[in-house]
Amino acid sequence: MTANSAFVRATRGDDVPHVPVWFMRQAGRSLPEYRSLREGLSMLDTCQRPELIVEITMQPVRRYGVDAAILYSDIMVPLMAVGVDLDIVPNVGPVIASPVKTLADLAPLRPLEASDVPYVTSAVRDLVTVLGKTPLVGFAGAPFTLASYLVEGGPSKDHAATKALMHGSPDLWHALLSRLAVISAAFLRVQIEAGVSAVQLFDSWSGTLAPSDYQEFVAPHTRAVFTALADLDVPRIHFGVGTGELLGLMAGTGPDVMGVDWRVPLHEASRRVGGRPVQGNLDPAILLAPWPVVEEQARRVLASGRRGSGHIFNLGHGVLPQTDPDQLARLTEYVHNWKP
């Protein structure tokens, strides 16, 4: 039902009736109805309740009329599902009870099975029915980003322990990322087989790496994720933050669409990724400015995206918590009505 939608057409570089738009983190913390629903519930508990996953995923679709929904979940869900002892601490982020330091620490990282995440399958199937012709995007964390949390034990500004392990214990590093690639690919496959129309692989922290390090220590494992999904006829999107110098290398791992943050103009990003369709890339902070500023910056993004082979309008990262939902509603309408 979604194959001819503006979003899916744009992922193929086909002509579209309007530039499709959705927003990373459109479901969640900026919406008062989300905050009300989450009251008294932890993030991980919420991610395991199909009825809540469905409702939270649908909230921005109803509010904004975006061209795609993104499944409400978290990149830590598959790790939790295979038995990693972790928590998502409010105002902190993912915290790992026993960070990876030795080969023995890899024991909990077994392959993920569909039976580990029945709530995901149930929620996706229900959402596909409710959404009808509106595509649903599934997602997972990329091996490097997951590894950074497992090695650091939580969020990090410099990823020093991650880089030290990567260079100092390359055998352990590659063993770790090989297992994470299997888990990420399996988590995406569960979502695809349940009915999502596209998937996005988030490598949020790969922008901390030099190109040579990315090529040697990360790219093979990211490529393994996309290769594992090659038999499935579903668009694959790849996104990272601060990855302007890595865009070509990331595109070489096999995605169909490259997400771009706000640091690189879309027409230049399109050139760097070999003409693939691009997704992005309004700076999320712009949404905190008055509407005339938002309109002008959105116009620049749209004009730049038009110079490539396909464009899905999005932010250059997730919606900030303090964003006024009315700004997103107005922006969605503006993108839909924009003409070159």
GULUMNU-911909 format. One record per residue (C-alpha): residue in one letter; y, x, z. Coordinates in steps of 0.001 Angstrom, whole numbers, m for minus. Each point is the difference from the previous one (the first is absolute). Layout:
% residues N
[r "a"; [Y; X; Z]]
...
END
This chain:
% residues 340
[r "m"; [0; 0; 0]]
[r "t"; [2368; 2936; 557]]
[r "a"; [m796; 2068; m3101]]
[r "n"; [2981; m1377; m1897]]
[r "s"; [2436; 181; 2930]]
[r "a"; [3175; 2051; m387]]
[r "f"; [m1238; 2429; 2656]]
[r "v"; [m3380; 729; m1579]]
[r "r"; [1535; 164; m3487]]
[r "a"; [2497; 2572; 1248]]
[r "t"; [m2789; 2175; 1419]]
[r "r"; [m1366; 199; m3553]]
[r "g"; [3385; 697; m1547]]
[r "d"; [m36; m3344; m1854]]
[r "d"; [3039; m2149; m736]]
[r "v"; [1035; m2178; 2956]]
[r "p"; [2128; m3164; 252]]
[r "h"; [1974; 1653; 2826]]
[r "v"; [m228; 3170; 2050]]
[r "p"; [m2576; m748; 2710]]
[r "v"; [962; 733; 3582]]
[r "w"; [m1695; 376; 3363]]
[r "f"; [847; 2102; 3053]]
[r "m"; [m2049; 2434; 2018]]
[r "r"; [m166; m1346; 3588]]
[r "q"; [1287; m3355; m1226]]
[r "a"; [m2467; m1587; 2416]]
[r "g"; [894; 871; 3551]]
[r "r"; [2605; 1278; 2324]]
[r "s"; [3196; m1137; m1750]]
[r "l"; [m1078; m3666; 96]]
[r "p"; [672; m2105; 3119]]
[r "e"; [m3030; m2181; m747]]
[r "y"; [m2157; 3148; 11]]
[r "r"; [1384; 1201; 3323]]
[r "s"; [m632; m3423; 1490]]
[r "l"; [m3583; m69; m1259]]
[r "r"; [m726; 3525; 1254]]
[r "e"; [1295; m630; 3518]]
[r "g"; [m2613; 1135; 2506]]
[r "l"; [m2345; 1382; m2691]]
[r "s"; [m657; 3630; m832]]
[r "m"; [247; 1215; m3572]]
[r "l"; [m3712; 759; m284]]
[r "d"; [m1005; m3333; 1534]]
[r "t"; [2214; m1805; m2493]]
[r "c"; [m1561; 1934; m2884]]
[r "q"; [m3460; m1302; 978]]
[r "r"; [847; m3720; m10]]
[r "p"; [m308; m1500; m3505]]
[r "e"; [2184; m3013; 729]]
[r "l"; [2831; 2267; 1169]]
[r "i"; [m449; 2390; m2928]]
[r "v"; [355; m2942; m2382]]
[r "e"; [3059; m1463; 1717]]
[r "i"; [1844; 3320; 316]]
[r "t"; [m776; 954; m3600]]
[r "m"; [1361; m3339; m1209]]
[r "q"; [3219; 3; 2031]]
[r "p"; [2062; 2173; m2409]]
[r "v"; [m1495; m1704; m3052]]
[r "r"; [1304; m3318; 1254]]
[r "r"; [3356; 1453; 1017]]
[r "y"; [804; 2159; m3006]]
[r "g"; [m2086; m1177; m2951]]
[r "v"; [m1103; 3574; m708]]
[r "d"; [m2347; 744; m2887]]
[r "a"; [m2774; 1420; 2185]]
[r "a"; [m1249; m264; 3563]]
[r "i"; [m1293; 3024; 1854]]
[r "l"; [m2879; m403; 2404]]
[r "y"; [1035; 207; 3629]]
[r "s"; [m1988; 2864; 1474]]
[r "d"; [465; 3614; 1061]]
[r "i"; [m1222; 3329; m1336]]
[r "m"; [m1762; 580; 3329]]
[r "v"; [m2214; m3083; m339]]
[r "p"; [m2874; 1687; m1883]]
[r "l"; [m35; 2913; 2456]]
[r "m"; [m137; m2423; 2918]]
[r "a"; [m2752; m1911; m1797]]
[r "v"; [m2275; 3034; m295]]
[r "g"; [428; 826; 3675]]
[r "v"; [2933; 2385; 363]]
[r "d"; [1587; m405; 3441]]
[r "l"; [3638; m787; m788]]
[r "d"; [2865; m2300; 825]]
[r "i"; [3277; m963; m1642]]
[r "v"; [2576; 432; 2737]]
[r "p"; [3214; m2047; m336]]
[r "n"; [3014; 2161; m956]]
[r "v"; [m2301; 3012; m381]]
[r "g"; [m2631; m666; m2661]]
[r "p"; [m3690; 892; m304]]
[r "v"; [m1366; 2054; 2894]]
[r "i"; [m3428; 1665; m225]]
[r "a"; [m1967; 480; 3214]]
[r "s"; [m1866; 3129; m1172]]
[r "p"; [1777; 1923; m2771]]
[r "v"; [m2113; 1876; m2540]]
[r "k"; [m383; 3686; 802]]
[r "t"; [m3594; 870; m917]]
[r "l"; [m2744; m1138; m2365]]
[r "a"; [m1606; m1867; 2896]]
[r "d"; [3110; m2175; 195]]
[r "l"; [m826; m1447; m3424]]
[r "a"; [m3045; m1861; 1337]]
[r "p"; [1764; m3390; 386]]
[r "l"; [1143; 80; m3633]]
[r "r"; [m3003; m1741; m1528]]
[r "p"; [218; m1937; m3299]]
[r "l"; [1611; m3409; 332]]
[r "e"; [m2021; m3102; m878]]
[r "a"; [1299; m3456; m898]]
[r "s"; [m1670; m1303; 3163]]
[r "d"; [2357; 2201; 2049]]
[r "v"; [3036; m2005; m1139]]
[r "p"; [m1110; m3636; m469]]
[r "y"; [3465; m1175; 1008]]
[r "v"; [1475; 1776; m3036]]
[r "t"; [m2426; m1628; m2417]]
[r "s"; [583; m3417; 1568]]
[r "a"; [3794; 331; m56]]
[r "v"; [135; 1246; m3595]]
[r "r"; [m2190; m2848; m1249]]
[r "d"; [2166; m2568; 1796]]
[r "l"; [3194; 1614; m1266]]
[r "v"; [m1163; 60; m3615]]
[r "t"; [m564; m3750; 223]]
[r "v"; [3381; m692; 1604]]
[r "l"; [1952; 2368; m2255]]
[r "g"; [m1403; m1368; m3266]]
[r "k"; [1828; 1791; m2823]]
[r "t"; [1881; 2349; 2342]]
[r "p"; [m1759; 3404; 177]]
[r "l"; [m1175; 1484; 3282]]
[r "v"; [309; 3762; 500]]
[r "g"; [m2530; 1767; 2196]]
[r "f"; [567; 3461; 1420]]
[r "a"; [m1351; 2977; 1895]]
[r "g"; [1238; 3292; 1372]]
[r "a"; [m667; 3089; m2095]]
[r "p"; [m2205; 2764; 1400]]
[r "f"; [2853; 2391; 806]]
[r "t"; [2047; m2546; 1928]]
[r "l"; [m3023; m1190; 1975]]
[r "a"; [m943; 3616; 694]]
[r "s"; [3481; 775; 1292]]
[r "y"; [m361; m2658; 2711]]
[r "l"; [m3541; 1092; 867]]
[r "v"; [996; 3651; 330]]
[r "e"; [3389; m439; 1693]]
[r "g"; [m1248; m2761; 2296]]
[r "g"; [2950; m2177; m991]]
[r "p"; [3214; 16; m2010]]
[r "s"; [1552; 3390; m718]]
[r "k"; [3312; 1218; m1382]]
[r "d"; [m1218; 3352; m1299]]
[r "h"; [m3798; m482; m374]]
[r "a"; [m411; 3518; 1343]]
[r "a"; [m3519; m470; 1395]]
[r "t"; [m1081; m1654; m3254]]
[r "k"; [1245; 2878; m2150]]
[r "a"; [m1432; 2582; 2386]]
[r "l"; [m3452; m1574; m200]]
[r "m"; [291; m429; m3766]]
[r "h"; [672; 3696; m545]]
[r "g"; [m1867; 1430; 2988]]
[r "s"; [m3219; m2018; m290]]
[r "p"; [m307; m1055; m3642]]
[r "d"; [m3693; m911; 304]]
[r "l"; [755; m2390; 2852]]
[r "w"; [3009; m1340; m1891]]
[r "h"; [m1915; m820; m3160]]
[r "a"; [m2854; m1517; 2007]]
[r "l"; [2506; m2215; 1814]]
[r "l"; [1768; m1159; m3167]]
[r "s"; [m3293; m571; m1819]]
[r "r"; [m1055; m2450; 2693]]
[r "l"; [3384; m1692; 14]]
[r "a"; [m77; m407; m3780]]
[r "v"; [m3308; m1847; 287]]
[r "i"; [1423; m2274; 2711]]
[r "s"; [3239; m733; m1883]]
[r "a"; [m1821; m750; m3247]]
[r "a"; [m2451; m2295; 1781]]
[r "f"; [2830; m1867; 1743]]
[r "l"; [1758; m547; m3336]]
[r "r"; [m3238; m1106; m1640]]
[r "v"; [m553; m2619; 2709]]
[r "q"; [3437; m1427; m754]]
[r "i"; [m524; 82; m3764]]
[r "e"; [m3384; m1687; 192]]
[r "a"; [1527; m2687; 2219]]
[r "g"; [2623; m715; m2660]]
[r "v"; [3201; 2083; 219]]
[r "s"; [1811; 460; m3324]]
[r "a"; [1115; 3606; 599]]
[r "v"; [m247; 2729; 2613]]
[r "q"; [2436; 2588; 1284]]
[r "l"; [m947; 3337; 1528]]
[r "f"; [2638; 1173; 2476]]
[r "d"; [377; 3753; 491]]
[r "s"; [2999; m322; 2263]]
[r "w"; [118; 3605; 1221]]
[r "s"; [m1044; 2011; m3063]]
[r "g"; [3682; 728; m675]]
[r "t"; [m164; 2600; 2766]]
[r "l"; [m2157; 2218; m2226]]
[r "a"; [794; 2678; m2560]]
[r "p"; [m1347; m815; m3482]]
[r "s"; [m2547; 2823; 162]]
[r "d"; [m1353; m1270; 3318]]
[r "y"; [m157; m3563; m1299]]
[r "q"; [m1899; 1142; m3083]]
[r "e"; [m2551; 2016; 1975]]
[r "f"; [m480; m1975; 3199]]
[r "v"; [848; m3625; m825]]
[r "a"; [m200; m905; m3681]]
[r "p"; [m3819; 292; m315]]
[r "h"; [m508; m2491; 2821]]
[r "t"; [2608; m2468; m1216]]
[r "r"; [m1583; 217; m3446]]
[r "a"; [m3363; m795; 1595]]
[r "v"; [1419; m3277; 1335]]
[r "f"; [1320; m1126; m3368]]
[r "t"; [m3144; 1164; m1804]]
[r "a"; [m2148; m2065; 2378]]
[r "l"; [1902; m3103; m1137]]
[r "a"; [m21; 786; m3726]]
[r "d"; [m2727; m2551; m731]]
[r "l"; [2194; m2819; 1307]]
[r "d"; [2567; m1573; m2322]]
[r "v"; [2838; m30; 2528]]
[r "p"; [3354; 1846; m223]]
[r "r"; [267; 2927; 2396]]
[r "i"; [3405; 992; 1410]]
[r "h"; [748; 3251; 1816]]
[r "f"; [2989; 569; 2274]]
[r "g"; [1358; 2723; 2239]]
[r "v"; [3277; 809; 1744]]
[r "g"; [2032; 3071; m926]]
[r "t"; [m2398; 748; m2838]]
[r "g"; [2442; 643; m2845]]
[r "e"; [m1370; 3498; m582]]
[r "l"; [m3567; m1316; 185]]
[r "l"; [284; m3016; m2321]]
[r "g"; [m1699; 1683; m2942]]
[r "l"; [m2844; 1292; 2151]]
[r "m"; [m441; m3380; 1691]]
[r "a"; [m75; m1752; m3357]]
[r "g"; [m2726; 2427; m1027]]
[r "t"; [m2322; m1354; 2690]]
[r "g"; [m553; m3174; m2030]]
[r "p"; [2269; m2926; 980]]
[r "d"; [1218; m2521; m2563]]
[r "v"; [3446; m406; 1596]]
[r "m"; [2082; 2457; 2020]]
[r "g"; [2116; m1191; 2895]]
[r "v"; [3245; 1950; 330]]
[r "d"; [2270; 423; 3001]]
[r "w"; [3800; m95; m319]]
[r "r"; [461; 3751; m479]]
[r "v"; [m885; 82; m3723]]
[r "p"; [1498; m2306; m2677]]
[r "l"; [m2704; m2163; m1542]]
[r "h"; [550; 1203; m3558]]
[r "e"; [m463; 3599; 1181]]
[r "a"; [m3029; m1004; 2057]]
[r "s"; [m1479; m1688; m3068]]
[r "r"; [354; 3256; m1911]]
[r "r"; [m1647; 1988; 2803]]
[r "v"; [m3008; m2344; 150]]
[r "g"; [m690; 74; m3721]]
[r "g"; [1448; m3394; m871]]
[r "r"; [m2047; m2044; 2459]]
[r "p"; [1607; m3198; 1314]]
[r "v"; [2011; 645; 3147]]
[r "q"; [698; m2002; 3129]]
[r "g"; [3121; 220; 2148]]
[r "n"; [2444; 1162; 1097]]
[r "l"; [3004; m1432; 1868]]
[r "d"; [797; 1871; 3217]]
[r "p"; [m977; m2440; 2817]]
[r "a"; [3164; 923; 1913]]
[r "i"; [2126; m1468; m2799]]
[r "l"; [m1145; m3459; 1118]]
[r "l"; [2040; 477; 3182]]
[r "a"; [3206; 271; m2052]]
[r "p"; [2100; m2932; m1278]]
[r "w"; [m1436; m1939; m2941]]
[r "p"; [2315; 1486; m2700]]
[r "v"; [m1396; 3446; 875]]
[r "v"; [m3584; m1280; m174]]
[r "e"; [691; m1641; m3350]]
[r "e"; [1511; 3136; m1513]]
[r "q"; [m2822; 2250; 1206]]
[r "a"; [m2653; m2475; m1163]]
[r "r"; [1647; m91; m3420]]
[r "r"; [m273; 3795; m201]]
[r "v"; [m3679; m95; 918]]
[r "l"; [m711; m2701; m2591]]
[r "a"; [1876; 1844; m2739]]
[r "s"; [m1850; 3225; 790]]
[r "g"; [m3379; m1751; 141]]
[r "r"; [610; m1617; m3358]]
[r "r"; [17; 3453; m1636]]
[r "g"; [m3704; 501; 813]]
[r "s"; [m3167; m1685; m1244]]
[r "g"; [m246; m2569; 2803]]
[r "h"; [1789; m782; 3251]]
[r "i"; [m838; m1903; 3183]]
[r "f"; [3052; m319; 2221]]
[r "n"; [m591; 1027; 3603]]
[r "l"; [1615; 2037; 2737]]
[r "g"; [m369; 3738; 265]]
[r "h"; [m1835; m541; 3299]]
[r "g"; [m667; m2923; 2337]]
[r "v"; [2413; m2726; 1090]]
[r "l"; [1905; 1168; 3091]]
[r "p"; [m458; m2161; 3141]]
[r "q"; [3719; m810; 243]]
[r "t"; [213; m1328; m3571]]
[r "d"; [1470; m3478; m423]]
[r "p"; [m2658; m2125; m1757]]
[r "d"; [2763; m1761; m1913]]
[r "q"; [831; 3291; m1718]]
[r "l"; [m3571; 262; m1265]]
[r "a"; [34; m3599; m1211]]
[r "r"; [3257; 593; m1857]]
[r "l"; [m1278; 3285; m1442]]
[r "t"; [m3187; m1656; m1272]]
[r "e"; [2053; m2653; m1775]]
[r "y"; [2304; 2649; m1455]]
[r "v"; [m2896; 2053; m1403]]
[r "h"; [m1611; m3098; m1520]]
[r "n"; [3245; m975; m1721]]
[r "w"; [1073; 3481; m1082]]
[r "k"; [470; 578; m3710]]
[r "p"; [642; 3397; m1593]]
END
